[in-house]
Amino acid sequence: MYETLFSPFDYGGLPLKNRVIFSPTSLGVGPEEQEERLRRIAAGGCALIILGDVPVGRGGFGPSLYSRKGFERYQRLAQVVHKEGCLIGAQLHQSDSDLKAMIKYLPGLFTKRISPDQLRSLLNRQVGPYITGLPAKKVKAITESFGQAAVLAKRAGFDLIQVHGDRMCGSFSSALFNRRTDEYGGSPENRARFGVEAVAAVRRQLPDVPIDFKLPVRQENPRYGSAGVLERELPVFVPLLEKAGVTSFHVTLADHGDLSDTIPPASHLYFGAEGCFLKYCDEVRALTRLPVCGVGGLTDPDFVEQQLKTGRIDCAAMSRALIADPDWPNKAAGGRADQIHRCVRCNKECLGGMMAHRGVHCIYEKEKQS
């Protein structure tokens, strides 16, 4: 019934058993629960899990590839996912949060004078001055670290490297944040340099590894997203990234706006429909022959099959849909699509859980417990 959805596909040099990808997601849970959640998603039949937010530096947020404990944790996750017949990718990123600014706001967060939403907004205001003021030598060292981290990720067992085109990379891409006057600022070509150098660093270190690029697109009229690449600048960015070594594009809405825009509920005024970000895939598809992965409110296997069959996208990335039902792929492939616990895009326990610092969960979990 879903011939295209469950057909094998060469995703930029990575052979996938089907077209379903678990998109990078910060689950916000402890190591044991993270491992079990990813194991269940892998066992549910998806072809590739992209592990979100793997830092390229020795410090920062999240386990470090450079420490023994961090490396072993990543190695263990790769082994668990592989055991279930699923591949795994590492989403390498560099945070654009100004740590000094964050420390300044922490007392207010702890005393609840500042909410998590307010903290996010305050930190976003610091992004522009922070990346604009980074010395060029420091920027170069950061982009080079993508290559070093990729080598460690590959050694830990990851099958694919995804360069996170948002976070610091996305902020450098955006004229709203990037006010530099050197080779990293000004023209779209210069603002693309951070991402291009990061990809090139990975390619130099690992000539044969598949490199996926999370391409964050921001739009005007109406305006959504602050970091990332303007739609009209895509013809500059896409060829440069492809030339640097990208083998596939994971296309989505740019960050640094409201989280309910990048993770939109079904009630969203602009992004409420199924496949809400696929129009950006259409724009990227016109610029490259590389595989394009779509994301954004994909919950219905009939809809997903149609987008794949027409060639609009090559793979379908899902997060909330596979959190709601890790067995979504197996059920659809086995003729049991009517038994899928469909994500209703309510954002109550996924985005809500993340904002409340209790981890990403789903309303269906509460139903099972009651």
VMD Tcl script that draws the C-alpha trace (Angstrom):
set ca {
  {0.00 0.00 0.00}
  {2.89 2.37 0.80}
  {5.32 1.23 -1.86}
  {7.42 4.39 -1.99}
  {7.44 5.01 1.75}
  {8.90 1.59 2.45}
  {11.19 1.27 -0.53}
  {14.99 1.39 -0.02}
  {16.70 4.67 -0.80}
  {20.25 5.96 -1.21}
  {20.33 9.01 1.04}
  {23.46 10.78 -0.15}
  {25.54 7.61 -0.02}
  {23.78 6.09 3.00}
  {21.58 3.10 2.07}
  {18.27 3.37 3.94}
  {15.83 0.47 4.26}
  {12.88 2.88 3.95}
  {12.17 6.63 3.80}
  {11.32 7.28 7.48}
  {13.80 9.32 9.55}
  {13.53 10.31 13.19}
  {14.42 13.98 13.10}
  {16.88 15.40 15.66}
  {15.06 16.00 18.93}
  {16.24 17.21 22.31}
  {14.34 14.77 24.51}
  {15.43 16.33 27.80}
  {15.51 13.01 29.68}
  {18.21 11.07 31.51}
  {20.67 8.70 29.80}
  {18.79 5.46 30.54}
  {15.43 6.84 29.42}
  {17.00 8.38 26.30}
  {18.54 5.04 25.40}
  {15.26 3.20 25.85}
  {13.27 5.80 23.92}
  {15.67 5.64 20.97}
  {15.71 1.83 21.12}
  {11.93 1.76 20.85}
  {11.92 4.17 17.91}
  {14.62 2.10 16.17}
  {12.68 -1.11 16.81}
  {9.55 0.57 15.47}
  {10.91 0.38 11.95}
  {12.36 3.76 11.01}
  {15.47 3.71 8.83}
  {17.59 6.42 10.46}
  {17.70 8.22 13.78}
  {19.49 11.57 13.84}
  {20.73 12.28 17.34}
  {20.26 15.96 18.02}
  {22.64 18.51 19.49}
  {26.00 16.73 19.65}
  {28.43 19.55 20.58}
  {31.51 20.00 18.42}
  {33.58 21.47 21.27}
  {34.97 20.05 24.46}
  {32.62 22.13 26.56}
  {29.10 23.42 26.08}
  {25.79 21.69 26.60}
  {25.42 17.92 26.39}
  {27.88 15.02 26.61}
  {31.24 15.67 24.97}
  {32.68 13.40 22.31}
  {36.11 14.31 23.71}
  {35.54 12.89 27.19}
  {35.69 9.16 27.93}
  {32.26 9.19 29.58}
  {30.65 11.20 26.78}
  {32.22 9.14 24.02}
  {31.11 5.89 25.65}
  {27.57 7.24 25.96}
  {27.41 8.05 22.25}
  {28.98 4.69 21.43}
  {26.36 2.93 23.51}
  {23.50 4.79 21.77}
  {24.88 3.81 18.36}
  {25.11 0.17 19.42}
  {21.56 0.13 20.80}
  {20.12 1.63 17.61}
  {22.15 -0.63 15.32}
  {21.01 -3.71 17.23}
  {17.44 -2.90 16.18}
  {18.38 -2.70 12.50}
  {18.38 1.08 12.31}
  {21.10 3.55 11.31}
  {22.12 6.60 13.34}
  {23.46 10.05 12.53}
  {25.12 12.65 14.74}
  {23.85 16.22 14.47}
  {26.95 18.31 15.14}
  {26.33 21.82 16.40}
  {27.86 24.82 18.07}
  {25.69 26.80 20.46}
  {25.28 30.52 19.82}
  {24.25 31.22 23.42}
  {26.40 33.74 25.23}
  {27.31 31.85 28.42}
  {28.12 35.06 30.29}
  {24.66 36.39 29.51}
  {23.09 33.10 30.57}
  {24.86 33.19 33.94}
  {23.55 36.71 34.46}
  {19.95 35.53 34.00}
  {20.15 32.27 35.98}
  {19.24 33.77 39.39}
  {16.04 35.15 37.90}
  {15.24 31.75 36.39}
  {15.83 29.92 39.68}
  {13.66 32.37 41.62}
  {11.01 32.16 38.86}
  {11.14 35.90 38.18}
  {12.11 34.87 34.65}
  {10.17 32.11 32.89}
  {11.88 29.66 30.49}
  {10.13 31.45 27.60}
  {11.42 34.83 28.79}
  {14.93 33.41 29.21}
  {14.88 32.15 25.64}
  {13.84 35.58 24.40}
  {16.51 37.35 26.48}
  {19.24 35.00 25.22}
  {18.10 35.45 21.62}
  {18.69 39.19 22.01}
  {22.32 38.48 22.90}
  {23.00 36.27 19.87}
  {23.67 39.09 17.42}
  {26.23 40.96 19.53}
  {27.85 37.67 20.54}
  {28.51 36.25 17.06}
  {29.25 39.65 15.60}
  {31.99 40.17 18.18}
  {33.66 36.76 17.93}
  {37.27 37.10 16.68}
  {37.73 35.62 13.19}
  {40.44 33.33 14.54}
  {37.95 31.91 17.05}
  {35.31 31.44 14.34}
  {37.80 29.53 12.20}
  {38.70 27.30 15.15}
  {35.00 26.52 15.68}
  {34.38 25.57 12.06}
  {37.49 23.37 12.09}
  {36.18 21.60 15.20}
  {33.30 20.20 13.15}
  {35.83 18.01 11.38}
  {37.46 16.86 14.60}
  {34.09 16.05 16.19}
  {32.98 14.19 13.05}
  {35.99 11.87 13.30}
  {35.07 11.03 16.91}
  {31.40 10.55 16.00}
  {32.35 8.17 13.22}
  {34.64 6.30 15.60}
  {31.76 6.03 18.08}
  {29.68 4.25 15.45}
  {27.61 6.96 13.77}
  {26.73 6.30 10.13}
  {26.05 9.88 9.02}
  {27.09 13.37 10.04}
  {24.50 16.13 10.04}
  {25.78 19.69 10.27}
  {23.28 21.73 12.25}
  {22.59 24.70 10.01}
  {20.83 26.55 12.80}
  {22.34 27.55 16.18}
  {25.63 29.39 15.55}
  {25.68 28.38 11.90}
  {22.18 29.74 11.37}
  {22.98 32.95 13.19}
  {25.98 33.56 10.97}
  {23.71 32.94 7.97}
  {21.21 35.59 9.04}
  {21.64 39.29 8.34}
  {19.35 39.91 11.32}
  {22.06 38.64 13.68}
  {25.26 38.82 11.68}
  {26.51 42.41 11.50}
  {30.14 41.53 10.87}
  {32.22 43.49 8.38}
  {34.89 40.83 7.76}
  {34.86 37.73 5.52}
  {32.09 36.16 7.65}
  {29.59 39.00 7.27}
  {27.84 41.24 4.79}
  {27.00 39.46 1.53}
  {25.09 36.15 1.44}
  {28.29 34.47 0.21}
  {30.16 35.69 3.30}
  {27.34 34.78 5.67}
  {27.36 31.27 4.18}
  {31.06 30.91 5.00}
  {30.57 29.49 8.52}
  {28.40 26.62 7.26}
  {30.58 26.05 4.21}
  {33.74 25.85 6.34}
  {32.06 23.49 8.83}
  {31.00 21.13 6.04}
  {34.40 21.35 4.35}
  {36.14 20.52 7.64}
  {34.08 17.33 7.95}
  {34.73 16.42 4.32}
  {38.50 16.86 4.68}
  {38.61 14.58 7.69}
  {36.14 12.01 6.34}
  {36.20 11.94 2.52}
  {33.51 9.27 2.19}
  {31.07 10.01 5.02}
  {27.52 11.11 4.09}
  {27.02 14.73 5.22}
  {23.46 15.85 5.77}
  {22.84 19.58 6.26}
  {19.95 20.83 8.34}
  {18.97 23.80 6.19}
  {16.91 26.32 8.17}
  {14.83 28.63 5.98}
  {13.41 31.92 7.19}
  {10.70 33.78 5.39}
  {9.28 37.27 5.13}
  {5.66 38.33 4.57}
  {4.73 36.99 7.06}
  {8.01 36.76 8.92}
  {8.90 33.45 10.54}
  {12.31 32.54 11.86}
  {15.19 34.88 12.64}
  {18.29 32.76 12.10}
  {18.91 30.72 8.96}
  {18.67 31.49 5.26}
  {16.17 33.80 3.61}
  {14.17 32.11 0.88}
  {15.57 34.49 -1.75}
  {19.14 33.67 -0.59}
  {18.79 29.91 -1.10}
  {20.24 30.10 -4.66}
  {23.47 31.36 -3.07}
  {23.67 29.02 -0.09}
  {22.62 25.70 -1.61}
  {25.30 25.48 -4.36}
  {28.04 26.62 -1.96}
  {27.09 23.96 0.59}
  {26.84 21.29 -2.10}
  {30.29 22.21 -3.42}
  {31.71 22.03 0.13}
  {30.62 18.39 0.47}
  {26.97 18.18 1.53}
  {25.29 15.00 0.25}
  {21.68 15.67 1.34}
  {19.50 18.45 2.75}
  {17.16 18.27 5.75}
  {14.92 21.31 5.15}
  {12.95 23.06 7.87}
  {11.92 26.44 9.28}
  {14.65 28.59 10.83}
  {14.91 28.90 14.60}
  {15.19 31.84 17.01}
  {11.51 32.65 16.91}
  {8.69 31.20 18.98}
  {9.09 27.47 19.60}
  {5.46 27.05 18.62}
  {6.50 28.16 15.11}
  {9.33 25.65 14.68}
  {7.24 22.99 16.48}
  {3.80 24.14 15.32}
  {0.55 22.82 16.77}
  {-2.36 21.93 14.52}
  {-4.00 25.19 15.61}
  {-1.12 27.31 14.24}
  {-2.46 30.12 12.05}
  {0.18 29.62 9.36}
  {1.75 26.19 9.90}
  {-1.29 24.19 10.97}
  {-1.53 21.92 7.93}
  {0.09 18.53 7.43}
  {3.53 18.92 5.86}
  {3.65 22.56 6.92}
  {7.32 23.15 5.96}
  {7.35 21.28 2.64}
  {7.07 24.46 0.61}
  {10.68 25.16 1.60}
  {11.61 21.74 0.22}
  {10.08 22.79 -3.10}
  {12.44 25.79 -3.21}
  {15.50 23.70 -2.35}
  {14.49 20.93 -4.76}
  {14.62 23.44 -7.62}
  {18.27 24.18 -6.80}
  {19.84 20.74 -6.34}
  {19.71 17.12 -7.43}
  {20.78 15.93 -4.00}
  {18.26 14.11 -1.77}
  {15.86 16.38 0.09}
  {14.29 15.37 3.39}
  {11.06 17.06 4.44}
  {9.76 17.66 7.94}
  {6.89 19.48 9.61}
  {3.68 18.01 10.95}
  {3.98 14.72 9.04}
  {1.58 12.29 10.72}
  {-0.53 10.62 8.01}
  {1.08 7.75 6.03}
  {-1.26 8.38 3.08}
  {-0.12 12.00 2.86}
  {3.55 11.07 3.30}
  {3.32 8.41 0.60}
  {1.89 10.94 -1.84}
  {4.68 13.47 -1.20}
  {7.31 10.78 -1.74}
  {5.61 9.25 -4.77}
  {5.44 12.58 -6.60}
  {9.10 13.25 -5.83}
  {8.36 16.34 -3.79}
  {10.62 14.92 -1.07}
  {12.89 11.87 -0.92}
  {12.58 11.09 2.79}
  {10.16 12.03 5.55}
  {11.51 13.16 8.91}
  {9.26 12.90 11.94}
  {9.68 13.65 15.62}
  {6.35 14.04 17.40}
  {4.73 11.33 15.25}
  {7.33 8.74 16.35}
  {7.23 9.94 19.96}
  {3.45 9.46 19.88}
  {3.87 5.99 18.36}
  {7.36 4.53 17.86}
  {5.73 1.68 15.89}
  {4.33 4.09 13.25}
  {6.54 2.62 10.47}
  {5.93 -1.04 11.36}
  {2.19 -0.50 11.65}
  {1.97 1.33 8.31}
  {4.18 -1.24 6.56}
  {2.17 -4.11 8.03}
  {-1.21 -2.87 6.85}
  {-2.16 -1.60 10.31}
  {-2.17 2.13 9.67}
  {-5.55 2.36 11.38}
  {-3.86 1.27 14.62}
  {-1.32 4.09 14.66}
  {-1.59 6.44 17.64}
  {-1.63 9.55 15.49}
  {0.09 12.66 16.77}
  {-2.63 15.31 17.05}
  {-0.03 18.10 17.28}
  {-1.41 19.40 20.55}
  {2.09 20.20 21.93}
  {0.88 19.55 25.48}
  {3.43 16.99 26.65}
  {6.12 17.29 23.94}
  {6.81 21.03 23.65}
  {5.02 21.58 26.96}
  {7.17 18.97 28.68}
  {10.33 20.47 27.24}
  {9.42 23.98 28.38}
  {8.55 22.71 31.85}
  {11.92 20.88 32.06}
  {10.31 17.47 32.56}
  {11.36 16.09 29.19}
  {9.57 15.46 25.91}
  {6.63 13.09 26.34}
  {3.20 12.51 24.78}
  {-0.41 12.66 25.89}
  {-0.73 8.97 24.93}
  {1.70 8.04 27.71}
  {-0.66 9.53 30.29}
  {-3.57 7.65 28.74}
  {-1.67 4.36 29.14}
  {-0.87 5.17 32.76}
  {-4.46 6.03 33.67}
}
mol new
graphics top color blue
foreach p $ca { graphics top sphere $p radius 0.5 }
foreach p [lrange $ca 0 end-1] q [lrange $ca 1 end] { graphics top cylinder $p $q radius 0.2 }
display resetview
